[in-house]
Amino acid sequence: MIHPDLLLDMSNLQHQDRLREVETWRLAQIARQQRARKVGQLMGRLVAVVRQWLSLPAHPKPVKPDLVNQHR
């Protein structure tokens, strides 16, 4: 037969182990959320840069002189 104090100690250790598992899961969840937020911010910046880059003409059209309205 197992001594009652040993059973109590074993129960306490199991409870502490479960608490550590829950805390580890909680911290991992927070880390995942922060990582997702950072990736979202980086993607937003990337999209803004690409939109700005696409709005600029790659090769500006050459300006033709207006010969009709040119002063002589």
N, CA, C and O atoms as CSV, one atom per row, in Angstrom:
chain,resi,resn,atom,element,x,y,z
A,1,MET,N,N,0.841,-1.181,0.000
A,1,MET,CA,C,0.000,0.000,0.000
A,1,MET,C,C,0.894,1.255,0.000
A,1,MET,O,O,1.911,1.302,0.692
A,2,ILE,N,N,0.496,2.266,-0.787
A,2,ILE,CA,C,1.260,3.501,-0.904
A,2,ILE,C,C,0.889,4.433,0.243
A,2,ILE,O,O,-0.276,4.569,0.616
A,3,HIS,N,N,1.899,5.055,0.774
A,3,HIS,CA,C,1.706,5.965,1.903
A,3,HIS,C,C,0.882,7.177,1.452
A,3,HIS,O,O,1.106,7.683,0.352
A,4,PRO,N,N,-0.065,7.657,2.270
A,4,PRO,CA,C,-0.928,8.790,1.887
A,4,PRO,C,C,-0.141,10.067,1.573
A,4,PRO,O,O,-0.542,10.837,0.701
A,5,ASP,N,N,0.965,10.296,2.266
A,5,ASP,CA,C,1.769,11.487,1.974
A,5,ASP,C,C,2.367,11.419,0.574
A,5,ASP,O,O,2.472,12.435,-0.114
A,6,LEU,N,N,2.760,10.206,0.154
A,6,LEU,CA,C,3.304,10.036,-1.195
A,6,LEU,C,C,2.227,10.283,-2.255
A,6,LEU,O,O,2.493,10.878,-3.299
A,7,LEU,N,N,1.012,9.819,-1.971
A,7,LEU,CA,C,-0.097,10.057,-2.900
A,7,LEU,C,C,-0.384,11.557,-3.015
A,7,LEU,O,O,-0.629,12.071,-4.106
A,8,LEU,N,N,-0.349,12.247,-1.876
A,8,LEU,CA,C,-0.583,13.687,-1.890
A,8,LEU,C,C,0.526,14.407,-2.657
A,8,LEU,O,O,0.252,15.302,-3.456
A,9,ASP,N,N,1.774,14.017,-2.413
A,9,ASP,CA,C,2.894,14.621,-3.143
A,9,ASP,C,C,2.768,14.371,-4.646
A,9,ASP,O,O,2.997,15.267,-5.458
A,10,MET,N,N,2.404,13.146,-4.998
A,10,MET,CA,C,2.250,12.807,-6.415
A,10,MET,C,C,1.116,13.631,-7.036
A,10,MET,O,O,1.244,14.101,-8.167
A,11,SER,N,N,0.031,13.805,-6.321
A,11,SER,CA,C,-1.091,14.603,-6.810
A,11,SER,C,C,-0.670,16.059,-6.996
A,11,SER,O,O,-1.016,16.691,-7.994
A,12,ASN,N,N,0.077,16.585,-6.028
A,12,ASN,CA,C,0.555,17.970,-6.139
A,12,ASN,C,C,1.498,18.147,-7.338
A,12,ASN,O,O,1.422,19.142,-8.058
A,13,LEU,N,N,2.372,17.183,-7.534
A,13,LEU,CA,C,3.299,17.264,-8.672
A,13,LEU,C,C,2.545,17.215,-10.006
A,13,LEU,O,O,2.872,17.947,-10.941
A,14,GLN,N,N,1.545,16.353,-10.080
A,14,GLN,CA,C,0.742,16.283,-11.301
A,14,GLN,C,C,0.006,17.601,-11.538
A,14,GLN,O,O,-0.081,18.074,-12.671
A,15,HIS,N,N,-0.515,18.184,-10.478
A,15,HIS,CA,C,-1.225,19.463,-10.596
A,15,HIS,C,C,-0.266,20.563,-11.066
A,15,HIS,O,O,-0.613,21.349,-11.946
A,16,GLN,N,N,0.927,20.622,-10.489
A,16,GLN,CA,C,1.931,21.611,-10.906
A,16,GLN,C,C,2.329,21.403,-12.364
A,16,GLN,O,O,2.522,22.365,-13.108
A,17,ASP,N,N,2.449,20.141,-12.761
A,17,ASP,CA,C,2.797,19.831,-14.148
A,17,ASP,C,C,1.709,20.324,-15.095
A,17,ASP,O,O,2.011,20.891,-16.146
A,18,ARG,N,N,0.445,20.114,-14.732
A,18,ARG,CA,C,-0.659,20.607,-15.564
A,18,ARG,C,C,-0.663,22.137,-15.624
A,18,ARG,O,O,-0.916,22.717,-16.680
A,19,LEU,N,N,-0.383,22.787,-14.492
A,19,LEU,CA,C,-0.310,24.253,-14.496
A,19,LEU,C,C,0.810,24.753,-15.414
A,19,LEU,O,O,0.637,25.735,-16.136
A,20,ARG,N,N,1.956,24.072,-15.381
A,20,ARG,CA,C,3.067,24.455,-16.264
A,20,ARG,C,C,2.697,24.259,-17.738
A,20,ARG,O,O,3.047,25.078,-18.588
A,21,GLU,N,N,1.994,23.179,-18.027
A,21,GLU,CA,C,1.568,22.932,-19.413
A,21,GLU,C,C,0.618,24.037,-19.891
A,21,GLU,O,O,0.734,24.522,-21.016
A,22,VAL,N,N,-0.323,24.427,-19.020
A,22,VAL,CA,C,-1.273,25.480,-19.384
A,22,VAL,C,C,-0.535,26.797,-19.596
A,22,VAL,O,O,-0.825,27.521,-20.548
A,23,GLU,N,N,0.417,27.116,-18.717
A,23,GLU,CA,C,1.179,28.361,-18.845
A,23,GLU,C,C,2.038,28.340,-20.111
A,23,GLU,O,O,2.150,29.352,-20.803
A,24,THR,N,N,2.633,27.210,-20.408
A,24,THR,CA,C,3.419,27.080,-21.634
A,24,THR,C,C,2.540,27.280,-22.859
A,24,THR,O,O,2.932,27.973,-23.798
A,25,TRP,N,N,1.359,26.679,-22.856
A,25,TRP,CA,C,0.441,26.846,-23.981
A,25,TRP,C,C,0.026,28.310,-24.122
A,25,TRP,O,O,-0.032,28.838,-25.232
A,26,ARG,N,N,-0.264,28.969,-22.985
A,26,ARG,CA,C,-0.689,30.369,-23.005
A,26,ARG,C,C,0.413,31.264,-23.567
A,26,ARG,O,O,0.143,32.139,-24.389
A,27,LEU,N,N,1.647,31.048,-23.130
A,27,LEU,CA,C,2.764,31.853,-23.624
A,27,LEU,C,C,3.013,31.591,-25.114
A,27,LEU,O,O,3.310,32.516,-25.869
A,28,ALA,N,N,2.893,30.339,-25.526
A,28,ALA,CA,C,3.061,30.015,-26.946
A,28,ALA,C,C,1.970,30.682,-27.781
A,28,ALA,O,O,2.233,31.148,-28.890
A,29,GLN,N,N,0.754,30.728,-27.256
A,29,GLN,CA,C,-0.355,31.376,-27.961
A,29,GLN,C,C,-0.087,32.870,-28.122
A,29,GLN,O,O,-0.317,33.433,-29.193
A,30,ILE,N,N,0.397,33.508,-27.067
A,30,ILE,CA,C,0.731,34.941,-27.141
A,30,ILE,C,C,1.828,35.170,-28.161
A,30,ILE,O,O,1.762,36.121,-28.941
A,31,ALA,N,N,2.840,34.308,-28.166
A,31,ALA,CA,C,3.939,34.443,-29.127
A,31,ALA,C,C,3.425,34.296,-30.557
A,31,ALA,O,O,3.850,35.034,-31.446
A,32,ARG,N,N,2.514,33.348,-30.786
A,32,ARG,CA,C,1.947,33.171,-32.134
A,32,ARG,C,C,1.161,34.401,-32.564
A,32,ARG,O,O,1.243,34.821,-33.719
A,33,GLN,N,N,0.396,34.984,-31.635
A,33,GLN,CA,C,-0.379,36.181,-31.958
A,33,GLN,C,C,0.533,37.352,-32.297
A,33,GLN,O,O,0.272,38.094,-33.245
A,34,GLN,N,N,1.604,37.520,-31.524
A,34,GLN,CA,C,2.543,38.608,-31.788
A,34,GLN,C,C,3.252,38.408,-33.124
A,34,GLN,O,O,3.457,39.358,-33.880
A,35,ARG,N,N,3.622,37.164,-33.404
A,35,ARG,CA,C,4.270,36.849,-34.682
A,35,ARG,C,C,3.318,37.143,-35.841
A,35,ARG,O,O,3.721,37.720,-36.851
A,36,ALA,N,N,2.062,36.746,-35.691
A,36,ALA,CA,C,1.071,37.000,-36.742
A,36,ALA,C,C,0.871,38.500,-36.939
A,36,ALA,O,O,0.724,38.962,-38.071
A,37,ARG,N,N,0.863,39.261,-35.850
A,37,ARG,CA,C,0.709,40.713,-35.946
A,37,ARG,C,C,1.894,41.330,-36.693
A,37,ARG,O,O,1.710,42.199,-37.545
A,38,LYS,N,N,3.104,40.882,-36.371
A,38,LYS,CA,C,4.310,41.406,-37.041
A,38,LYS,C,C,4.298,41.060,-38.527
A,38,LYS,O,O,4.624,41.898,-39.368
A,39,VAL,N,N,3.924,39.830,-38.842
A,39,VAL,CA,C,3.864,39.418,-40.253
A,39,VAL,C,C,2.807,40.239,-40.977
A,39,VAL,O,O,3.014,40.647,-42.119
A,40,GLY,N,N,1.686,40.481,-40.328
A,40,GLY,CA,C,0.637,41.302,-40.931
A,40,GLY,C,C,1.115,42.721,-41.197
A,40,GLY,O,O,0.819,43.292,-42.246
A,41,GLN,N,N,1.860,43.298,-40.240
A,41,GLN,CA,C,2.397,44.648,-40.446
A,41,GLN,C,C,3.386,44.672,-41.601
A,41,GLN,O,O,3.358,45.581,-42.431
A,42,LEU,N,N,4.271,43.657,-41.656
A,42,LEU,CA,C,5.245,43.598,-42.748
A,42,LEU,C,C,4.553,43.431,-44.102
A,42,LEU,O,O,4.956,44.039,-45.094
A,43,MET,N,N,3.513,42.603,-44.132
A,43,MET,CA,C,2.776,42.416,-45.384
A,43,MET,C,C,2.082,43.704,-45.793
A,43,MET,O,O,2.037,44.034,-46.978
A,44,GLY,N,N,1.541,44.434,-44.827
A,44,GLY,CA,C,0.903,45.715,-45.131
A,44,GLY,C,C,1.896,46.699,-45.720
A,44,GLY,O,O,1.592,47.399,-46.686
A,45,ARG,N,N,3.096,46.750,-45.129
A,45,ARG,CA,C,4.129,47.641,-45.671
A,45,ARG,C,C,4.540,47.217,-47.067
A,45,ARG,O,O,4.722,48.053,-47.952
A,46,LEU,N,N,4.686,45.908,-47.262
A,46,LEU,CA,C,5.071,45.402,-48.580
A,46,LEU,C,C,4.021,45.753,-49.626
A,46,LEU,O,O,4.356,46.181,-50.730
A,47,VAL,N,N,2.761,45.572,-49.279
A,47,VAL,CA,C,1.676,45.907,-50.211
A,47,VAL,C,C,1.697,47.397,-50.529
A,47,VAL,O,O,1.501,47.782,-51.682
A,48,ALA,N,N,1.931,48.238,-49.531
A,48,ALA,CA,C,1.974,49.684,-49.761
A,48,ALA,C,C,3.125,50.047,-50.690
A,48,ALA,O,O,2.967,50.876,-51.586
A,49,VAL,N,N,4.276,49.429,-50.478
A,49,VAL,CA,C,5.429,49.712,-51.340
A,49,VAL,C,C,5.165,49.242,-52.762
A,49,VAL,O,O,5.488,49.950,-53.716
A,50,VAL,N,N,4.593,48.079,-52.914
A,50,VAL,CA,C,4.306,47.554,-54.258
A,50,VAL,C,C,3.259,48.425,-54.946
A,50,VAL,O,O,3.381,48.708,-56.138
A,51,ARG,N,N,2.239,48.851,-54.216
A,51,ARG,CA,C,1.223,49.729,-54.821
A,51,ARG,C,C,1.849,51.042,-55.283
A,51,ARG,O,O,1.541,51.542,-56.365
A,52,GLN,N,N,2.729,51.592,-54.454
A,52,GLN,CA,C,3.393,52.837,-54.822
A,52,GLN,C,C,4.293,52.611,-56.036
A,52,GLN,O,O,4.344,53.433,-56.952
A,53,TRP,N,N,4.994,51.493,-56.024
A,53,TRP,CA,C,5.900,51.175,-57.133
A,53,TRP,C,C,5.123,50.983,-58.437
A,53,TRP,O,O,5.569,51.418,-59.499
A,54,LEU,N,N,3.966,50.331,-58.353
A,54,LEU,CA,C,3.170,50.084,-59.556
A,54,LEU,C,C,2.497,51.352,-60.062
A,54,LEU,O,O,2.185,51.443,-61.249
A,55,SER,N,N,2.268,52.323,-59.200
A,55,SER,CA,C,1.606,53.544,-59.640
A,55,SER,C,C,2.569,54.453,-60.411
A,55,SER,O,O,2.130,55.309,-61.178
A,56,LEU,N,N,3.859,54.274,-60.214
A,56,LEU,CA,C,4.835,55.074,-60.953
A,56,LEU,C,C,5.103,54.421,-62.299
A,56,LEU,O,O,5.278,53.205,-62.370
A,57,PRO,N,N,5.136,55.211,-63.371
A,57,PRO,CA,C,5.432,54.602,-64.677
A,57,PRO,C,C,6.888,54.124,-64.702
A,57,PRO,O,O,7.796,54.811,-64.234
A,58,ALA,N,N,7.075,52.933,-65.258
A,58,ALA,CA,C,8.424,52.373,-65.333
A,58,ALA,C,C,9.276,53.188,-66.304
A,58,ALA,O,O,10.445,53.471,-66.041
A,59,HIS,N,N,8.682,53.549,-67.402
A,59,HIS,CA,C,9.367,54.357,-68.409
A,59,HIS,C,C,8.462,55.536,-68.742
A,59,HIS,O,O,7.435,55.363,-69.398
A,60,PRO,N,N,8.833,56.723,-68.301
A,60,PRO,CA,C,7.967,57.863,-68.595
A,60,PRO,C,C,7.897,58.111,-70.106
A,60,PRO,O,O,8.878,57.952,-70.833
A,61,LYS,N,N,6.721,58.498,-70.537
A,61,LYS,CA,C,6.530,58.770,-71.965
A,61,LYS,C,C,7.277,60.053,-72.326
A,61,LYS,O,O,7.226,61.035,-71.584
A,62,PRO,N,N,7.959,60.045,-73.443
A,62,PRO,CA,C,8.686,61.250,-73.838
A,62,PRO,C,C,7.701,62.379,-74.196
A,62,PRO,O,O,6.637,62.143,-74.767
A,63,VAL,N,N,8.089,63.587,-73.846
A,63,VAL,CA,C,7.250,64.752,-74.112
A,63,VAL,C,C,7.567,65.251,-75.513
A,63,VAL,O,O,8.719,65.530,-75.847
A,64,LYS,N,N,6.518,65.358,-76.325
A,64,LYS,CA,C,6.697,65.875,-77.689
A,64,LYS,C,C,6.491,67.387,-77.648
A,64,LYS,O,O,5.552,67.865,-77.011
A,65,PRO,N,N,7.335,68.122,-78.302
A,65,PRO,CA,C,7.153,69.583,-78.307
A,65,PRO,C,C,5.872,69.974,-79.039
A,65,PRO,O,O,5.516,69.366,-80.048
A,66,ASP,N,N,5.188,70.985,-78.528
A,66,ASP,CA,C,3.973,71.504,-79.135
A,66,ASP,C,C,4.386,72.548,-80.171
A,66,ASP,O,O,4.582,73.716,-79.834
A,67,LEU,N,N,4.518,72.135,-81.411
A,67,LEU,CA,C,5.001,73.028,-82.473
A,67,LEU,C,C,3.943,74.021,-82.893
A,67,LEU,O,O,4.271,75.100,-83.388
A,68,VAL,N,N,2.677,73.680,-82.706
A,68,VAL,CA,C,1.617,74.592,-83.138
A,68,VAL,C,C,1.563,75.814,-82.246
A,68,VAL,O,O,1.432,76.930,-82.751
A,69,ASN,N,N,1.659,75.645,-80.952
A,69,ASN,CA,C,1.546,76.771,-80.025
A,69,ASN,C,C,2.897,77.353,-79.619
A,69,ASN,O,O,2.983,78.151,-78.686
A,70,GLN,N,N,3.930,76.954,-80.315
A,70,GLN,CA,C,5.250,77.466,-79.981
A,70,GLN,C,C,5.389,78.920,-80.446
A,70,GLN,O,O,4.961,79.259,-81.549
A,71,HIS,N,N,5.972,79.762,-79.628
A,71,HIS,CA,C,6.158,81.170,-80.018
A,71,HIS,C,C,7.326,81.276,-80.974
A,71,HIS,O,O,8.329,80.574,-80.844
A,72,ARG,N,N,7.170,82.193,-81.962
A,72,ARG,CA,C,8.236,82.358,-82.947
A,72,ARG,C,C,9.023,83.572,-82.689
A,72,ARG,O,O,9.964,83.865,-83.426
